């Protein structure tokens, strides 16, 4: 447990074999965990959150859309 995100996840009883933590969906996940409701979140990381983020986002948007399309089609 070296990363703060791992500490947070372990403290809340959530396994942490992940490369990133989605802070925006955390509140939803926490409520679902508390209410024992299944929850899943899929996120596509398009940029490195640095000075090139806006360019990276534009360059990766099409790839993200295609990845989500493929994922959605698997569940139909």
N, C-alpha and C positions, 0 to 999 in steps of 0.2 A: 504494500500500500504506500506508494510514493506520491501519487497524484491526488490533488484535492478532489477531483471528480470521482476517483475510485473510493476515497474515504466517504464521500457523500452517498454513493450508491450502496456501499457495504453497510453503512449506518442505517439505511432504510430497507435493508434486506433484499436488495436487488443485485443479482449477479452482474459482474462488470467486465466481461470479455469484449470490450468495444474499443474502437479507435477514437471515438468522439462522444460527447454528451450533448444532447439536444436540449438546451436550456429552455427553449420556448415550449416544448411539449412536457417538460418535467412536471409542471403543476397538474396537467391532465393525467399523467402516469401515476402520480402520487395519489390522486383521488381514486383512480381506478384500482390501485393496489389496496387502498383502505376499504373500498367497497367490494373488493374481490370481483372486479369486472375485468375481463381480458382486455388488454391494450397493446397495440402495436403502432410504431411510428417509423416511417421511412423518410430519410432525408438524403439528398444528394448534395455533397459539398462542392460548390462551384468556384470557390476562391480561397486564398490563404489569409484573408482578413488583414491585408497589408496595403501598401500604396497602389498596388496594381489590381486591387479587388474589383473595381468597376469594369476594367477591361477583361479580367479573368471571367467575371460573371457573364458578360456578353458573349465571350468566346465559348463558354461551356454550356450555355443555356440550351442549345439544340441537343447536345449529348444528354443533358439531364432529362429533357422532354422525351427523348427516345428511350432512355432507361426506364422511366416511369411508365411509358406506354407498354413496353415489354412486360414489366412487372404486373400491371393491371390485366393484361391479356392472359397471364398465367392463372389468374383467379376467376376467370369467366367460364 
